[in-house]
Amino acid sequence: MTGPSPRSPVDPERTDQREPEHPALATARAVADAVLYEGYLLYPYRASATKNQLRWQFGVLMPPSYQRAGTGEHATCRTECLLVPGPAAVLRLRLRFLHLVTRTDDGPEWDEAVERHLDVEVPVTALATEYRVPVQHPGGTSPGRRWQPVTGELRIHTTALPGPHSLVRLTAELANTSDWDDPHAGRPEALRRALVATHLLLAVEDGQFLSLIDPPEWAQGAADSCRNERWWPVLVGEPGRSDAVLASPIILYDHPQVAPESPGDLFDALEIDELLSLRTLTLTEKEKQEARRTDPRAAELLDRVEGLPPELWQRLHGAIRSLRPAQERAEAQQWWQELAAPPPEYFDIAGHRIRRGSRVRLTPGVRRTDAQDMFLAGRLATVRELIEDVDGAKYLAVTVDDDPGAELHAAYGRFRYFAPDEVEPVETVAPTPRPEGSQ
């Protein structure tokens, strides 16, 4: 994931000025920003680029009449998560989405976006009955820009569940209620009345959320019963915290974090920052000029990439996050060795007992997908390992006898793999002693 991007000053009435007050929501803001701007503007960051002709793919809620026209789009989303509230539990929510803004100046045809948010604070005890909050943003204009009105409704309620700890299921639903009366208009026009990249941040005081990915055993049934449509809830904040949830339009893991090496948003959290930054440097001056005219965020991105100092490039080149103490690795290896079944001693093939060290003739079958196998038909090979996977499928790991690098491949464990019906026995040999400690 990459970090937040600057806001485009296109709307004097924009509502993205105030940060969430709850500390857990503030911690999750960078992750939420990465979700908000995922796919907003794709490399090579120009309005004319093919990749930028179909934008706004995540968390898009269209006007209901556009949905009913059979477009395959949606007008609603829903999330359900598990909450253990205390007697004085208070829920804070922040709904966030992008509101499209159309350029009316002499720049390229392009829709920018402004952030919108809605804050809700309510005692959990008040949610036993449905709590409804309107979403309203009127249309307007500013120099060179114009935006359409969007409206919606956020509905929240809790359901008490059987079991310990006063567990409740918290349900939040969002619906786009914007008017739309032009059945002949295309998706780009309808998007101007849409809620784009919608997501929901939730935080609780005097209570805790339960993970739906890894719930406690006593809550597994309740977690399985939660229904999520186009919003998927995960715990956010520092690992170990359970007082905040992000309901995201893309599937995440619990406690997602922005990579500390990331210098800023590249609008594609599924890509590699170093790769995208290097690609950006390859753009011609003409392409960079067009990108800068396309969107203020593209101009900021180009300035940032071109100005990255050497130490930041070095930091982008890679990071190791999974180092563990040697003793811990040794214990894990010992556990695996104890768990793993011993390899087969032999396979019976065409009346011959084939072991490690046996020689076979390769007859690769037509079902194989590696085109290079056709060049191995009829070649002699030596069996180095016999393998049986967890499903019972059998394979022979071999090296080709007339390959000059056969012994080197064997030393490094680089083999070619064939099923028993893809070889013919040539001769059988006595079992080859296995090196001490090998599997």
C-alpha positions as CSV (number, residue, x, y, z in Angstrom):
1,M,0.0,0.0,0.0
2,T,1.0,3.5,-0.6
3,G,0.4,6.6,1.4
4,P,-2.0,9.6,1.1
5,S,-2.0,12.1,-1.7
6,P,-2.5,15.9,-1.5
7,R,-6.0,17.2,-2.0
8,S,-6.9,19.0,-5.1
9,P,-8.2,22.5,-4.3
10,V,-11.1,22.3,-6.7
11,D,-14.0,22.9,-4.4
12,P,-14.2,25.8,-1.9
13,E,-16.9,23.8,0.0
14,R,-14.9,20.6,0.3
15,T,-15.4,18.7,3.6
16,D,-12.0,17.1,4.0
17,Q,-10.4,19.6,6.4
18,R,-11.0,18.0,9.8
19,E,-9.1,14.9,10.9
20,P,-10.9,12.2,12.9
21,E,-10.8,13.0,16.6
22,H,-10.6,9.4,17.7
23,P,-6.9,8.3,17.9
24,A,-7.6,4.9,16.4
25,L,-9.2,6.5,13.3
26,A,-6.3,8.9,13.0
27,T,-3.9,5.9,12.9
28,A,-6.0,4.3,10.2
29,R,-6.2,7.4,8.1
30,A,-3.2,6.6,5.9
31,V,-4.6,3.2,5.0
32,A,-8.0,4.7,4.4
33,D,-6.4,7.3,2.0
34,A,-4.8,4.5,0.1
35,V,-8.2,2.9,-0.4
36,L,-9.8,6.2,-1.3
37,Y,-7.3,6.9,-4.1
38,E,-6.8,3.4,-5.3
39,G,-7.0,3.7,-9.1
40,Y,-7.8,7.4,-9.1
41,L,-5.1,8.0,-11.7
42,L,-3.0,5.2,-13.2
43,Y,0.4,5.2,-14.8
44,P,1.3,6.9,-17.1
45,Y,-0.9,9.5,-15.4
46,R,-2.2,11.1,-18.6
47,A,-5.8,11.7,-19.5
48,S,-5.2,10.2,-23.0
49,A,-3.7,6.9,-21.6
50,T,-5.9,3.8,-22.3
51,K,-5.6,2.8,-18.7
52,N,-7.3,6.0,-17.6
53,Q,-10.3,5.7,-19.9
54,L,-12.1,3.4,-17.4
55,R,-11.6,4.7,-13.9
56,W,-13.5,4.5,-10.6
57,Q,-13.7,0.8,-10.1
58,F,-13.8,0.4,-6.3
59,G,-16.6,1.3,-3.9
60,V,-18.7,3.0,-6.6
61,L,-22.4,3.5,-5.6
62,M,-24.4,4.7,-8.6
63,P,-27.8,6.4,-8.6
64,P,-30.5,3.8,-8.1
65,S,-32.2,4.5,-11.4
66,Y,-28.9,3.8,-13.2
67,Q,-28.6,0.5,-11.4
68,R,-32.1,-0.5,-12.3
69,A,-31.3,0.1,-16.0
70,G,-29.4,-3.3,-16.0
71,T,-25.9,-1.8,-16.0
72,G,-24.5,-4.2,-13.5
73,E,-23.6,-1.4,-11.2
74,H,-24.7,-1.1,-7.6
75,A,-26.4,1.6,-5.5
76,T,-25.9,0.1,-2.1
77,C,-23.3,-1.5,0.1
78,R,-23.4,-3.2,3.5
79,T,-21.1,-4.3,6.3
80,E,-21.6,-6.3,9.4
81,C,-19.1,-6.7,12.2
82,L,-19.0,-8.0,15.7
83,L,-18.9,-5.7,18.7
84,V,-18.6,-6.4,22.4
85,P,-19.8,-3.1,24.0
86,G,-19.3,-1.9,27.5
87,P,-22.2,-0.2,29.4
88,A,-21.1,3.3,28.3
89,A,-20.1,2.3,24.7
90,V,-20.1,5.1,22.2
91,L,-19.7,4.5,18.4
92,R,-18.0,7.0,16.2
93,L,-18.2,6.6,12.4
94,R,-16.7,8.5,9.5
95,L,-18.1,7.8,6.1
96,R,-15.7,8.9,3.3
97,F,-16.0,9.0,-0.5
98,L,-15.0,10.9,-3.6
99,H,-17.3,13.3,-5.4
100,L,-16.5,13.8,-9.0
101,V,-15.7,17.3,-10.3
102,T,-15.8,18.1,-14.1
103,R,-13.3,20.4,-15.6
104,T,-14.8,23.2,-17.7
105,D,-11.5,25.0,-18.5
106,D,-9.4,24.5,-21.6
107,G,-7.5,21.6,-20.1
108,P,-7.9,17.9,-21.2
109,E,-11.4,16.3,-20.7
110,W,-11.0,14.9,-17.2
111,D,-13.0,14.3,-14.0
112,E,-11.1,15.2,-10.8
113,A,-12.5,14.4,-7.4
114,V,-12.9,16.0,-4.0
115,E,-13.1,14.2,-0.7
116,R,-16.4,14.1,1.2
117,H,-17.0,12.8,4.7
118,L,-19.8,12.4,7.2
119,D,-19.2,12.0,10.9
120,V,-21.6,10.3,13.2
121,E,-21.4,9.8,17.0
122,V,-24.0,7.7,18.8
123,P,-24.3,5.6,21.9
124,V,-24.4,1.9,21.1
125,T,-27.5,1.5,23.2
126,A,-29.4,3.8,20.8
127,L,-28.7,1.5,17.9
128,A,-31.1,-1.2,19.0
129,T,-33.5,0.6,16.6
130,E,-32.3,1.7,13.2
131,Y,-30.4,5.0,13.1
132,R,-30.6,6.9,9.8
133,V,-28.3,9.7,8.7
134,P,-28.7,11.7,5.4
135,V,-25.8,12.3,3.1
136,Q,-26.2,15.5,1.2
137,H,-23.8,17.5,-1.0
138,P,-25.3,20.1,-3.4
139,G,-24.0,20.8,-6.8
140,G,-21.9,23.9,-7.5
141,T,-19.2,25.6,-9.5
142,S,-15.8,27.2,-9.0
143,P,-13.5,28.7,-11.6
144,G,-13.0,26.0,-14.3
145,R,-14.9,23.3,-12.4
146,R,-18.4,22.1,-12.0
147,W,-20.0,19.3,-9.8
148,Q,-23.4,17.7,-9.6
149,P,-25.4,17.1,-6.4
150,V,-25.1,13.7,-4.7
151,T,-27.4,12.4,-1.9
152,G,-27.5,9.2,0.1
153,E,-28.5,7.6,3.4
154,L,-26.4,5.8,6.0
155,R,-28.4,3.3,8.1
156,I,-26.9,1.7,11.3
157,H,-28.3,-0.7,13.8
158,T,-27.2,-3.5,16.2
159,T,-28.6,-7.0,16.8
160,A,-28.0,-8.8,20.1
161,L,-26.6,-12.2,19.7
162,P,-26.8,-15.2,22.0
163,G,-23.7,-16.2,23.9
164,P,-21.3,-14.6,26.4
165,H,-19.9,-11.1,26.6
166,S,-23.1,-9.2,25.5
167,L,-22.0,-9.7,21.8
168,V,-23.9,-7.6,19.2
169,R,-23.7,-7.6,15.4
170,L,-23.3,-4.1,14.1
171,T,-24.8,-3.5,10.6
172,A,-24.1,-0.4,8.5
173,E,-25.7,0.1,5.1
174,L,-25.2,3.0,2.7
175,A,-27.5,3.8,-0.3
176,N,-27.0,6.3,-3.0
177,T,-30.4,8.2,-3.4
178,S,-29.3,10.7,-6.0
179,D,-31.7,11.5,-8.8
180,W,-30.9,10.3,-12.3
181,D,-33.3,10.8,-15.2
182,D,-31.1,10.4,-18.3
183,P,-31.4,6.7,-19.4
184,H,-29.3,7.4,-22.6
185,A,-26.3,8.8,-20.8
186,G,-23.2,6.6,-20.3
187,R,-21.2,5.6,-17.2
188,P,-19.0,8.7,-17.2
189,E,-22.0,11.0,-16.8
190,A,-23.7,8.8,-14.2
191,L,-20.5,8.8,-12.1
192,R,-21.0,12.5,-11.5
193,R,-24.0,11.6,-9.3
194,A,-22.1,8.6,-7.7
195,L,-20.4,8.1,-4.4
196,V,-17.0,6.8,-5.4
197,A,-14.4,4.8,-3.4
198,T,-16.8,4.7,-0.5
199,H,-15.5,3.3,2.8
200,L,-16.4,3.5,6.5
201,L,-14.2,4.0,9.5
202,L,-15.7,2.9,12.8
203,A,-14.3,3.4,16.3
204,V,-15.7,2.5,19.7
205,E,-15.1,3.8,23.2
206,D,-15.8,1.4,26.1
207,G,-15.9,-1.7,23.8
208,Q,-14.0,-3.8,21.3
209,F,-14.5,-5.2,17.9
210,L,-13.8,-8.8,17.1
211,S,-11.9,-9.9,14.0
212,L,-14.0,-11.6,11.3
213,I,-10.8,-13.1,9.8
214,D,-9.6,-14.7,13.0
215,P,-12.4,-14.5,15.6
216,P,-12.2,-16.2,19.0
217,E,-13.6,-19.7,19.0
218,W,-16.7,-18.8,20.9
219,A,-17.6,-16.2,18.3
220,Q,-16.9,-18.3,15.2
221,G,-20.5,-19.0,14.4
222,A,-21.4,-15.3,14.8
223,A,-18.6,-14.3,12.5
224,D,-19.7,-16.8,9.9
225,S,-23.2,-15.3,10.0
226,C,-22.1,-11.7,9.2
227,R,-23.1,-10.6,5.7
228,N,-20.9,-8.1,3.8
229,E,-21.6,-6.7,0.4
230,R,-19.1,-4.5,-1.3
231,W,-17.7,-3.5,2.2
232,W,-15.3,-5.8,4.1
233,P,-14.5,-5.0,7.7
234,V,-11.0,-5.4,9.1
235,L,-9.4,-4.3,12.4
236,V,-7.2,-1.2,12.0
237,G,-4.7,0.7,14.0
238,E,-1.6,-0.7,15.7
239,P,-1.5,-4.5,15.9
240,G,-3.2,-5.6,19.1
241,R,-5.8,-2.8,19.0
242,S,-9.4,-3.8,18.6
243,D,-11.3,-0.5,19.0
244,A,-11.4,0.5,15.3
245,V,-12.6,-1.1,12.0
246,L,-12.2,-0.1,8.4
247,A,-15.1,-1.3,6.1
248,S,-13.2,-1.3,2.8
249,P,-14.4,-1.8,-0.8
250,I,-11.3,-3.9,-1.3
251,I,-10.4,-7.0,0.7
252,L,-7.7,-6.4,3.2
253,Y,-6.2,-8.2,6.2
254,D,-6.5,-7.1,9.8
255,H,-4.2,-4.2,10.9
256,P,-3.1,-3.2,7.4
257,Q,-0.3,-0.6,7.3
258,V,1.2,1.7,4.8
259,A,4.8,0.6,4.0
260,P,7.1,3.0,5.9
261,E,9.4,3.1,2.8
262,S,6.7,4.6,0.6
263,P,7.3,8.3,-0.1
264,G,3.8,9.0,-1.2
265,D,0.8,7.8,-3.2
266,L,1.2,6.3,-6.7
267,F,-2.6,5.6,-6.9
268,D,-2.0,1.8,-7.3
269,A,-1.6,0.1,-4.0
270,L,-1.3,-3.3,-5.8
271,E,1.9,-2.3,-7.5
272,I,5.5,-1.8,-6.3
273,D,6.5,1.7,-5.5
274,E,10.0,1.3,-6.8
275,L,8.8,-0.1,-10.1
276,L,6.2,2.6,-10.6
277,S,8.6,5.4,-9.7
278,L,11.2,4.1,-12.2
279,R,8.6,3.9,-14.9
280,T,7.5,7.4,-14.2
281,L,11.1,8.6,-14.8
282,T,11.0,7.1,-18.2
283,L,8.2,9.3,-19.4
284,T,9.2,11.8,-22.1
285,E,9.0,15.5,-21.4
286,K,6.0,15.7,-23.6
287,E,4.2,12.9,-21.7
288,K,5.1,14.6,-18.4
289,Q,3.7,17.9,-19.6
290,E,0.4,16.2,-20.5
291,A,0.3,14.4,-17.1
292,R,0.8,17.7,-15.3
293,R,-2.1,19.2,-17.2
294,T,-4.2,16.2,-16.5
295,D,-4.6,16.5,-12.7
296,P,-2.9,18.4,-9.8
297,R,-2.2,15.1,-8.1
298,A,-0.3,13.9,-11.2
299,A,1.8,17.1,-11.1
300,E,2.6,16.5,-7.5
301,L,3.5,12.9,-8.1
302,L,5.9,13.8,-10.9
303,D,7.6,16.5,-8.8
304,R,8.0,14.0,-5.9
305,V,9.4,11.2,-8.0
306,E,11.8,13.5,-9.9
307,G,13.1,14.9,-6.6
308,L,13.6,11.7,-4.7
309,P,17.0,11.7,-3.0
310,P,19.4,8.7,-3.3
311,E,18.7,7.5,0.2
312,L,14.9,7.2,-0.6
313,W,15.6,5.3,-3.7
314,Q,17.8,3.0,-1.7
315,R,15.0,2.5,0.9
316,L,12.5,1.7,-1.9
317,H,14.8,-1.1,-3.2
318,G,13.5,-3.6,-0.7
319,A,12.8,-4.4,2.9
320,I,13.0,-7.6,5.0
321,R,10.0,-7.9,7.4
322,S,10.1,-11.6,8.3
323,L,13.4,-12.1,10.2
324,R,13.0,-14.3,13.2
325,P,15.4,-15.4,15.9
326,A,17.5,-18.4,14.8
327,Q,16.2,-20.5,17.6
328,E,12.6,-19.9,16.5
329,R,13.4,-20.9,12.9
330,A,15.2,-24.0,14.2
331,E,12.1,-25.0,16.2
332,A,9.8,-24.4,13.2
333,Q,12.1,-26.5,11.0
334,Q,12.1,-29.3,13.6
335,W,8.3,-29.2,13.8
336,W,8.0,-29.5,10.0
337,Q,10.4,-32.4,9.8
338,E,8.5,-34.2,12.5
339,L,5.2,-33.5,10.7
340,A,6.3,-34.4,7.2
341,A,5.9,-38.0,6.0
342,P,9.0,-39.8,4.8
343,P,9.4,-39.9,1.0
344,P,8.5,-43.0,-0.9
345,E,11.2,-45.6,-1.2
346,Y,10.1,-46.8,-4.7
347,F,7.4,-46.6,-7.3
348,D,6.3,-49.7,-9.3
349,I,6.3,-48.7,-13.0
350,A,5.7,-51.2,-15.8
351,G,6.7,-54.2,-13.6
352,H,9.9,-52.5,-12.4
353,R,10.7,-51.0,-9.0
354,I,12.0,-47.5,-9.6
355,R,14.1,-46.0,-6.8
356,R,16.4,-43.0,-6.3
357,G,19.3,-43.6,-8.7
358,S,17.2,-45.5,-11.3
359,R,17.5,-44.6,-14.9
360,V,14.4,-44.0,-17.0
361,R,13.6,-42.9,-20.5
362,L,11.4,-39.8,-20.7
363,T,8.1,-40.0,-22.6
364,P,6.3,-36.7,-21.7
365,G,2.6,-36.9,-22.3
366,V,0.4,-34.6,-24.4
367,R,-1.3,-33.2,-21.3
368,R,1.8,-31.4,-20.2
369,T,1.9,-27.6,-20.6
370,D,5.6,-27.0,-20.8
371,A,6.5,-26.8,-24.5
372,Q,10.1,-27.6,-23.8
373,D,9.2,-31.1,-22.8
374,M,8.9,-32.1,-26.4
375,F,12.7,-31.8,-26.7
376,L,13.2,-34.3,-23.9
377,A,11.2,-37.1,-25.5
378,G,13.3,-40.3,-25.7
379,R,16.1,-38.8,-23.5
380,L,17.6,-40.8,-20.6
381,A,17.4,-39.4,-17.1
382,T,18.4,-40.4,-13.6
383,V,15.8,-40.4,-10.8
384,R,17.0,-38.1,-8.0
385,E,13.8,-38.0,-5.8
386,L,10.5,-39.7,-5.5
387,I,7.6,-37.4,-4.4
388,E,4.0,-38.0,-3.3
389,D,1.9,-34.9,-2.6
390,V,-0.9,-34.5,-0.1
391,D,-3.5,-35.6,-2.7
392,G,-1.6,-38.8,-3.4
393,A,-0.2,-37.8,-6.8
394,K,3.2,-39.2,-7.6
395,Y,6.1,-37.6,-9.4
396,L,9.7,-38.4,-10.2
397,A,12.3,-35.6,-9.9
398,V,15.0,-36.3,-12.5
399,T,18.1,-34.9,-14.2
400,V,18.8,-35.5,-17.8
401,D,21.8,-37.7,-18.3
402,D,23.4,-35.9,-21.2
403,D,22.9,-32.4,-19.7
404,P,26.4,-31.0,-18.9
405,G,24.9,-29.3,-15.8
406,A,23.1,-32.4,-14.4
407,E,25.3,-32.8,-11.3
408,L,25.2,-29.0,-10.6
409,H,21.4,-29.1,-10.9
410,A,21.3,-32.1,-8.5
411,A,23.5,-30.3,-6.0
412,Y,21.1,-27.3,-6.0
413,G,17.9,-29.4,-6.1
414,R,16.9,-28.2,-9.5
415,F,15.0,-31.0,-11.1
416,R,12.5,-31.8,-13.9
417,Y,9.3,-33.5,-12.8
418,F,7.4,-36.3,-14.5
419,A,4.5,-38.5,-13.6
420,P,5.1,-42.3,-13.5
421,D,3.2,-42.8,-16.8
422,E,5.6,-40.3,-18.5
423,V,8.7,-42.5,-18.1
424,E,9.8,-46.0,-19.2
425,P,12.2,-48.0,-16.9
426,V,15.6,-48.6,-18.4
427,E,17.2,-50.4,-15.4
428,T,16.7,-50.8,-11.7
429,V,19.4,-50.2,-9.1
430,A,19.8,-50.8,-5.4
431,P,18.5,-48.1,-3.1
432,T,20.8,-45.1,-2.9
433,P,21.8,-44.2,0.6
434,R,20.2,-40.9,1.7
435,P,22.5,-38.2,3.2
436,E,22.1,-38.0,7.0
437,G,19.4,-35.6,8.1
438,S,17.8,-35.3,4.6
439,Q,14.0,-35.7,4.0
